[in-house]
Amino acid sequence: MIIRDILYATDFSDAFRLAGETAADFARMFGARLHVLHVVPPVTDPTPAPVALRAVTAELDKGLSIVTAIASGRVARQIVDYARRHAIDLIVLGTHGRTGVSHALLGSVAEAVTRRAPCRVLTVPAALLGKSTAPTPIEEPEEGTSCTVCARETQDELICEGCRAKIRGKVLDRKLRAERAGR
């Protein structure tokens, strides 16, 4: 896999900050150029965008080759168009993680970009914000056994007393029916 150009699209929210760090890490790892794009949605004042874009770039610029751009229009379409025009190899997006009504009303830029992109897309969920990147230790399960029939905890037995009684009852019932049928 050859990655020369990475596109990080941002809306300057906290949810996208982690995606920016991820994009910068990938750019360093692959020695790729990082494109930082902000799309100004229709009917939005673009005035604060250049200042915010410079601030984002300053946070990420640790030995990286960075290209910045501002576009205007439908966000997903502009991201995909930029990726096509600049031969982007990887798009990195943050996701807000909206569901239900807010997802239906606001849509999902990440989802639309993923469906239409001419390259790989990496989505970084907002749920990862504040979580430690250190591996979580796996707890050893407690020694114990459970019934193979009903999965209730048992005293080192494969079948619990309740299930054993039911099985015995069914076996006895079958035996009695067979004896009656044979008379």
Rosetta blueprint (number, residue, H / E / L):
1 M L
2 I L
3 I L
4 R L
5 D E
6 I E
7 L E
8 Y E
9 A E
10 T L
11 D L
12 F L
13 S L
14 D H
15 A H
16 F H
17 R H
18 L H
19 A H
20 G H
21 E H
22 T H
23 A H
24 A H
25 D H
26 F H
27 A H
28 R H
29 M H
30 F H
31 G L
32 A L
33 R E
34 L E
35 H E
36 V E
37 L E
38 H E
39 V E
40 V E
41 P L
42 P L
43 V L
44 T L
45 D L
46 P L
47 T L
48 P L
49 A H
50 P H
51 V H
52 A H
53 L H
54 R H
55 A H
56 V H
57 T H
58 A H
59 E H
60 L H
61 D L
62 K L
63 G L
64 L L
65 S L
66 I E
67 V E
68 T E
69 A E
70 I E
71 A E
72 S E
73 G L
74 R L
75 V H
76 A H
77 R H
78 Q H
79 I H
80 V H
81 D H
82 Y H
83 A H
84 R H
85 R H
86 H L
87 A L
88 I L
89 D L
90 L E
91 I E
92 V E
93 L E
94 G E
95 T E
96 H L
97 G L
98 R L
99 T L
100 G H
101 V H
102 S H
103 H H
104 A H
105 L H
106 L H
107 G L
108 S L
109 V H
110 A H
111 E H
112 A H
113 V H
114 T H
115 R H
116 R H
117 A L
118 P L
119 C L
120 R E
121 V E
122 L E
123 T E
124 V E
125 P E
126 A H
127 A H
128 L H
129 L L
130 G L
131 K L
132 S L
133 T L
134 A L
135 P L
136 T L
137 P L
138 I L
139 E L
140 E L
141 P L
142 E L
143 E L
144 G L
145 T E
146 S E
147 C L
148 T L
149 V L
150 C L
151 A L
152 R L
153 E E
154 T E
155 Q L
156 D L
157 E L
158 L L
159 I L
160 C L
161 E H
162 G H
163 C H
164 R H
165 A H
166 K H
167 I H
168 R H
169 G H
170 K H
171 V H
172 L H
173 D H
174 R H
175 K H
176 L H
177 R H
178 A H
179 E H
180 R H
181 A H
182 G H
183 R L
